[in-house]
Every structure is written in C-alpha cells, then in structure tokens.
C-alpha cells in the first residue's frame, strides 16, 4: 500500500518511524525494518484526531509532537502512542516548528 503523497516523516532514536501526509489517516508507525506496526489517530477535531498534519517531531523523551495546521494545535503522544495533551498553535508559532527537523 501507499503511504501517501509527499510524506512527513520523523525518526525516533530506536529507529521507529512516524509517517503522516495526504492520503494517510492519522500517523502510521513503522518499525526499523519497515513493517507497519499501527496507525495512531484519525481524521477529526477531537483529542488524537487530525485534519492536516504538517510536521512531526520526536522530543528528547521520545514523545511525538504532531502539528495540525487546520486544527491549529500541537498534539503530544507518549512513547507508547497514548495521547497526552494538545497545545494551541498560532500561524507564526507554527512557522518556527518547521525549523525543528
């Protein structure tokens, strides 16, 4: 299967890869060998739901930050993929997150 057009990719220190983009509903989690392990989230406006993922970033604690431009928020997922919290983002703040990768 296809993993979308112009995928957005982030790699965790252990080799796990998170992928998002057009044609992908949520975030696809791939192991270091390339096998799809799970999909996290779905299309929507609630916690753990996304409309337009524009950036992904793993932090120092291996939590995944998902930037959703349409919903204007940053969602944080624990290393075990549980939803932790959402933080509102503004357009100028979003622009600075693109420099994180």
C-alpha positions in Angstrom: 0.0 0.0 0.0 0.9 3.6 -0.5 2.0 5.8 2.4 0.6 9.0 0.9 1.9 11.8 -1.3 4.8 13.9 0.0 5.0 12.1 3.3 6.0 13.9 6.5 8.5 11.7 8.4 10.1 11.7 11.9 12.5 9.1 13.2 12.8 8.1 16.9 16.2 7.2 18.4 15.3 3.5 18.4 14.6 3.5 14.7 10.8 3.7 14.9 9.5 5.9 12.1 6.3 8.0 12.2 4.7 9.0 8.9 1.9 11.4 8.0 0.7 13.2 4.9 -2.0 13.5 2.3 -3.7 10.1 1.8 -2.8 8.9 5.3 -5.5 9.0 8.0 -3.6 9.7 11.3 0.1 8.8 11.9 1.5 5.5 10.6 4.1 3.9 12.8 6.7 1.8 11.1 9.4 -0.4 12.8 13.1 -0.1 11.8 12.7 -2.9 9.3 9.9 -1.2 7.5 6.9 -3.1 8.8 3.8 -1.1 9.6 3.1 -1.6 13.3 0.0 0.6 13.8 -1.9 3.8 12.9 -2.4 6.4 15.6 -5.2 8.8 15.4 -7.8 9.5 12.7 -9.4 12.4 10.8 -11.4 14.7 13.1 -11.3 17.6 15.5 -11.1 15.8 18.9 -8.2 14.7 21.0 -5.9 12.5 19.0 -7.7 13.4 15.7 -6.1 15.4 12.9 -7.2 17.4 9.8 -3.9 18.5 8.2 -0.7 17.2 9.8 2.1 19.5 8.6 5.0 18.4 10.8 6.1 15.6 13.1 8.9 15.8 15.7 10.1 13.4 18.4 11.4 15.1 21.5 14.2 14.1 23.9 11.8 11.8 25.9 10.6 10.1 22.6 7.2 11.7 22.8 5.8 12.5 19.3 4.7 16.1 18.6 2.1 16.2 15.8 1.5 19.7 14.3 -2.0 20.1 12.8 -2.3 23.3 10.9 -6.1 23.1 10.2 -6.9 22.4 13.9 -4.2 24.9 14.9 -2.8 22.7 17.6 0.2 20.6 18.6 -0.7 17.2 19.9 1.7 15.3 22.1 1.8 11.4 22.1 3.6 9.4 24.7 6.3 6.9 23.5 3.6 4.1 23.8 1.4 6.3 21.4 -1.1 7.4 24.1 -2.5 10.9 23.6 -1.1 13.1 26.4 -2.2 16.7 25.5 -2.9 19.3 22.9 -1.4 22.8 22.8 -2.8 25.6 20.7 -0.5 27.0 18.0 -0.7 30.2 16.0 0.5 30.6 12.4 3.7 32.4 13.4 4.5 29.8 16.1 3.8 27.0 13.5 6.4 28.6 11.2 9.1 28.2 13.8 8.3 24.5 14.3 9.3 23.7 10.7 12.8 24.6 11.6 12.9 21.8 14.2 13.6 18.9 11.8 
